[in-house]
Amino acid sequence: MQLGTRWAVGGEPPARISAEVRAAIRAVEGDLLGFDTTQWRWTLTWLEGRPVVELDDGTVIRQSPDGAVLISAPSGED
């Protein structure tokens, strides 16, 4: 695993992640409207060359080898 970077919810995701992952990040952030996320951050790491993006609440976004983007909610529900 390779560490990437961190950024605030609502901030600009790193340009090196795919448009599909960026869209998933924006979708998750859209679901958080109305919650106080001012202290929440995303963490980007790389596993086998693919991005793994985790929100402080436990939400995880992964891109599979075939390019599909998977979002795992903190409760384990997808």
C-alpha positions, -999 to 999 in steps of 0.1 A, spaced: 0 0 0 12 35 -8 1 66 11 -14 93 -11 -28 124 5 -57 139 26 -81 166 18 -113 181 34 -148 171 25 -159 195 -2 -123 202 -13 -108 193 -46 -98 156 -49 -63 149 -63 -62 151 -101 -45 117 -104 -76 97 -95 -100 88 -122 -131 108 -131 -152 78 -120 -137 79 -85 -141 117 -83 -178 113 -92 -182 87 -64 -166 111 -40 -190 139 -50 -220 115 -47 -210 105 -12 -205 142 -3 -239 150 -17 -254 124 7 -238 143 36 -255 176 30 -270 188 63 -244 171 84 -215 190 100 -185 176 81 -162 206 87 -136 184 104 -139 154 81 -112 144 57 -107 120 29 -76 98 28 -62 85 -5 -40 55 -6 -30 32 -34 -33 -6 -33 -18 -25 -62 -18 7 -83 -55 14 -77 -70 42 -55 -86 35 -22 -103 66 -8 -116 65 28 -137 91 46 -133 97 83 -167 82 90 -155 49 75 -170 52 40 -146 36 15 -144 40 -23 -124 16 -43 -118 11 -80 -116 -26 -91 -92 -39 -117 -120 -38 -143 -125 -1 -136 -158 -4 -116 -161 19 -86 -173 4 -54 -186 24 -24 -188 7 10 -208 25 37 -195 26 73 -222 1 83 -210 -24 57 -240 -17 34 -232 -9 -2 
